[in-house]
């Protein structure tokens, strides 16, 4: 049974790497935020607006405990998921956790290029966003660094580098494409 759980700050490439790894290994991929949106029939932004961050985190906790019970799966968590309740310890008990680590500058560039609405970044100037990322990353690093594996993704800026990252994850976890079919 394979259960790979990808964590890291928003913009680190968790969904991108998770999809690519899923294709390579031939096992299902679940993005926790997408899973929440499907189950709740609302966007994460709508849930944040209606229930606030605390309300969202309770829903996230419940959905995490649902999806993390699936077998032969790759899961990408929201950036804050490991930092609330006992989520990080729970994740480490459920499978192989991988922290996609990047600098605040790289994360800012990824988020600036992305098209996804990030509730925690709404109405912030570029300078405020950069400072927010730095502060939050400092707060979240102790949780992220509890992951069983850490992968530097500072250069995750094209398809070739995504493929290299996927290969590095497979090596870290001693997985090959053939023995997972």
LOLUM-683556 format. One record per residue (C-alpha): residue number from 1; residue in one letter; x, y, z. Coordinates in pm, 1 decimal. Each point is the difference from the previous one (the first is absolute). Example, Ala and Ser with C-alpha at 12.3 -4.5 7.8 and 13.67 -1.06 7.14 Angstrom:
// LOLUM-683556
[atom 1,"A",[1230.0,-450.0,780.0]]
[atom 2,"S",[137.0,344.0,-66.0]]
END
This chain:
// LOLUM-683556
[atom 1,"X",[0.0,0.0,0.0]]
[atom 2,"X",[128.7,342.2,-100.3]]
[atom 3,"X",[-111.0,324.1,163.2]]
[atom 4,"X",[203.8,307.5,-92.6]]
[atom 5,"X",[-92.8,333.5,157.3]]
[atom 6,"X",[146.9,319.3,-143.9]]
[atom 7,"X",[18.9,310.5,217.6]]
[atom 8,"X",[147.7,347.8,-31.8]]
[atom 9,"X",[-91.6,364.1,-32.1]]
[atom 10,"X",[-247.9,118.4,-261.4]]
[atom 11,"X",[171.9,37.9,-334.1]]
[atom 12,"X",[263.7,-267.1,72.2]]
[atom 13,"X",[-137.4,-227.3,-274.3]]
[atom 14,"X",[-177.0,-263.1,210.3]]
[atom 15,"X",[-282.1,-53.4,-249.5]]
[atom 16,"X",[231.6,9.1,-303.0]]
[atom 17,"X",[242.9,-251.1,149.6]]
[atom 18,"X",[-285.7,-213.4,136.9]]
[atom 19,"X",[-161.8,-26.5,-344.4]]
[atom 20,"X",[330.2,-87.6,-166.3]]
[atom 21,"X",[82.8,-259.7,265.5]]
[atom 22,"X",[-349.1,-148.4,-32.4]]
[atom 23,"X",[46.3,-43.2,-375.2]]
[atom 24,"X",[342.3,-161.0,49.1]]
[atom 25,"X",[-116.8,-244.0,266.9]]
[atom 26,"X",[-347.4,-64.8,-138.3]]
[atom 27,"X",[-178.1,69.9,329.6]]
[atom 28,"X",[-273.1,256.2,74.7]]
[atom 29,"X",[79.2,356.4,100.2]]
[atom 30,"X",[-211.7,213.8,232.4]]
[atom 31,"X",[54.0,368.3,64.4]]
[atom 32,"X",[-150.6,55.2,347.5]]
[atom 33,"X",[-138.6,344.5,-89.7]]
[atom 34,"X",[-170.7,-142.3,-310.5]]
[atom 35,"X",[-132.8,-288.4,206.9]]
[atom 36,"X",[-145.9,246.9,251.2]]
[atom 37,"X",[-154.8,208.1,-277.8]]
[atom 38,"X",[-159.9,-308.6,-157.3]]
[atom 39,"X",[-138.1,-128.0,329.7]]
[atom 40,"X",[-118.5,339.1,126.4]]
[atom 41,"X",[-117.6,120.8,-344.0]]
[atom 42,"X",[170.0,333.9,68.9]]
[atom 43,"X",[338.3,149.3,-78.6]]
[atom 44,"X",[260.8,32.0,272.3]]
[atom 45,"X",[-35.4,378.5,-38.2]]
[atom 46,"X",[-377.2,-26.4,61.5]]
[atom 47,"X",[52.7,-217.2,307.8]]
[atom 48,"X",[257.3,248.2,134.5]]
[atom 49,"X",[-242.7,289.2,-64.0]]
[atom 50,"X",[-292.7,-177.9,167.7]]
[atom 51,"X",[169.5,-177.3,290.0]]
[atom 52,"X",[333.0,178.5,41.9]]
[atom 53,"X",[332.7,-176.3,24.1]]
[atom 54,"X",[-95.1,-185.8,319.1]]
[atom 55,"X",[-313.3,-143.9,-161.4]]
[atom 56,"X",[193.1,-97.4,-309.1]]
[atom 57,"X",[271.6,-172.2,206.3]]
[atom 58,"X",[-261.9,-217.0,175.7]]
[atom 59,"X",[-142.3,-110.3,-334.9]]
[atom 60,"X",[351.8,-55.5,-131.7]]
[atom 61,"X",[84.4,-215.5,303.0]]
[atom 62,"X",[-302.7,-225.1,-59.5]]
[atom 63,"X",[62.4,-30.6,-374.6]]
[atom 64,"X",[369.4,-70.9,62.5]]
[atom 65,"X",[-92.5,-290.4,225.0]]
[atom 66,"X",[-226.6,-131.4,-275.9]]
[atom 67,"X",[241.9,19.4,-292.7]]
[atom 68,"X",[306.5,-108.9,201.4]]
[atom 69,"X",[-167.5,-335.9,59.1]]
[atom 70,"X",[-1.8,-77.9,-374.1]]
[atom 71,"X",[249.3,-262.7,-114.2]]
[atom 72,"X",[238.2,30.5,-294.3]]
[atom 73,"X",[-37.1,372.7,-26.0]]
[atom 74,"X",[193.9,323.0,-34.2]]
[atom 75,"X",[-139.1,297.0,193.8]]
[atom 76,"X",[102.3,363.5,-15.3]]
[atom 77,"X",[-101.1,203.3,302.9]]
[atom 78,"X",[-79.5,367.5,25.5]]
[atom 79,"X",[287.8,215.0,120.9]]
[atom 80,"X",[-144.1,36.3,349.8]]
[atom 81,"X",[-120.5,-357.1,46.3]]
[atom 82,"X",[307.2,-129.2,190.7]]
[atom 83,"X",[-7.5,297.8,238.1]]
[atom 84,"X",[-334.5,-56.8,171.1]]
[atom 85,"X",[-123.5,-250.1,256.3]]
[atom 86,"X",[221.7,-311.1,1.6]]
[atom 87,"X",[-3.8,-16.9,-379.6]]
[atom 88,"X",[375.6,-34.0,-57.7]]
[atom 89,"X",[38.4,-284.4,247.7]]
[atom 90,"X",[-309.6,-164.6,-148.4]]
[atom 91,"X",[139.6,32.5,-354.7]]
[atom 92,"X",[333.1,-152.6,101.1]]
[atom 93,"X",[-193.1,-292.4,146.5]]
[atom 94,"X",[-200.4,-46.9,-319.0]]
[atom 95,"X",[273.0,-13.2,-262.5]]
[atom 96,"X",[312.0,144.8,-154.3]]
[atom 97,"X",[-5.3,377.2,44.7]]
[atom 98,"X",[199.8,219.2,-236.5]]
[atom 99,"X",[61.0,369.1,62.4]]
[atom 100,"X",[50.4,197.7,-321.6]]
[atom 101,"X",[230.1,271.2,129.1]]
[atom 102,"X",[53.7,333.9,-175.5]]
[atom 103,"X",[119.1,346.9,95.9]]
[atom 104,"X",[-248.0,284.3,57.5]]
[atom 105,"X",[116.9,169.3,-322.6]]
[atom 106,"X",[-63.8,-311.5,-208.2]]
[atom 107,"X",[-340.2,-53.2,162.1]]
[atom 108,"X",[-93.9,362.3,-71.4]]
[atom 109,"X",[96.0,-39.2,-367.6]]
[atom 110,"X",[-201.7,-322.4,-30.1]]
[atom 111,"X",[-303.5,158.6,166.3]]
[atom 112,"X",[25.3,309.4,-219.4]]
[atom 113,"X",[-2.2,-220.6,-313.0]]
[atom 114,"X",[-282.0,-222.9,125.0]]
[atom 115,"X",[-364.4,55.2,-77.7]]
[atom 116,"X",[-143.1,-148.4,319.5]]
[atom 117,"X",[-177.2,230.1,247.2]]
[atom 118,"X",[178.5,-24.6,334.0]]
[atom 119,"X",[-230.8,118.2,282.4]]
[atom 120,"X",[290.8,86.0,231.5]]
[atom 121,"X",[153.8,230.5,-263.8]]
[atom 122,"X",[-310.1,192.7,-105.5]]
[atom 123,"X",[29.2,380.8,-4.7]]
[atom 124,"X",[373.0,1.8,76.1]]
[atom 125,"X",[250.6,211.6,-192.3]]
[atom 126,"X",[303.5,-179.3,-147.2]]
[atom 127,"X",[212.7,124.9,290.4]]
[atom 128,"X",[-257.8,-110.7,258.2]]
[atom 129,"X",[-25.7,-338.5,-172.4]]
[atom 130,"X",[376.8,-52.3,8.1]]
[atom 131,"X",[17.1,91.7,370.0]]
[atom 132,"X",[-301.3,-220.2,77.2]]
[atom 133,"X",[164.9,-298.1,-172.8]]
[atom 134,"X",[324.1,55.3,194.3]]
[atom 135,"X",[-180.6,23.8,334.0]]
[atom 136,"X",[-227.5,-296.9,-62.2]]
[atom 137,"X",[280.6,-218.4,-128.9]]
[atom 138,"X",[197.4,74.4,316.5]]
[atom 139,"X",[-301.7,-103.2,210.7]]
[atom 140,"X",[-74.5,-311.6,-205.3]]
[atom 141,"X",[355.0,-129.1,-51.1]]
[atom 142,"X",[5.7,-191.0,334.0]]
[atom 143,"X",[-306.4,-197.8,-115.5]]
[atom 144,"X",[120.7,-53.3,-356.8]]
[atom 145,"X",[343.0,-114.5,115.0]]
[atom 146,"X",[-159.9,-291.6,188.2]]
[atom 147,"X",[-60.9,-166.6,-337.9]]
[atom 148,"X",[180.6,-328.0,-53.4]]
[atom 149,"X",[157.5,133.9,-321.6]]
[atom 150,"X",[93.7,350.5,-118.7]]
[atom 151,"X",[40.1,90.5,-366.4]]
[atom 152,"X",[145.3,333.9,-106.3]]
[atom 153,"X",[-224.3,134.9,-278.1]]
[atom 154,"X",[154.4,342.8,-47.4]]
[atom 155,"X",[65.1,-78.5,-366.4]]
[atom 156,"X",[-338.3,-157.9,-77.9]]
[atom 157,"X",[-70.3,231.0,-294.4]]
[atom 158,"X",[-41.6,-224.7,-304.0]]
[atom 159,"X",[-120.3,-347.9,-97.7]]
[atom 160,"X",[348.8,-149.7,-8.6]]
[atom 161,"X",[64.4,111.0,358.6]]
[atom 162,"X",[-339.1,-135.4,106.1]]
[atom 163,"X",[99.7,-338.2,-148.7]]
[atom 164,"X",[330.8,17.0,187.7]]
[atom 165,"X",[-185.9,74.8,326.1]]
[atom 166,"X",[-231.0,-296.3,-57.7]]
[atom 167,"X",[300.9,-225.5,-57.2]]
[atom 168,"X",[162.3,130.8,317.7]]
[atom 169,"X",[-317.0,-79.1,197.0]]
[atom 170,"X",[-12.6,-350.7,-146.7]]
[atom 171,"X",[364.3,-48.7,101.0]]
[atom 172,"X",[-64.0,136.9,352.7]]
[atom 173,"X",[-285.2,-243.6,47.3]]
[atom 174,"X",[172.1,-289.5,-179.9]]
[atom 175,"X",[-279.5,-20.8,-255.4]]
[atom 176,"X",[18.4,-97.0,-361.8]]
[atom 177,"X",[-272.1,26.9,-259.4]]
[atom 178,"X",[3.7,-373.7,-72.6]]
[atom 179,"X",[-66.4,-126.9,354.4]]
[atom 180,"X",[-304.4,220.3,53.6]]
[atom 181,"X",[-219.6,-106.7,-286.2]]
END
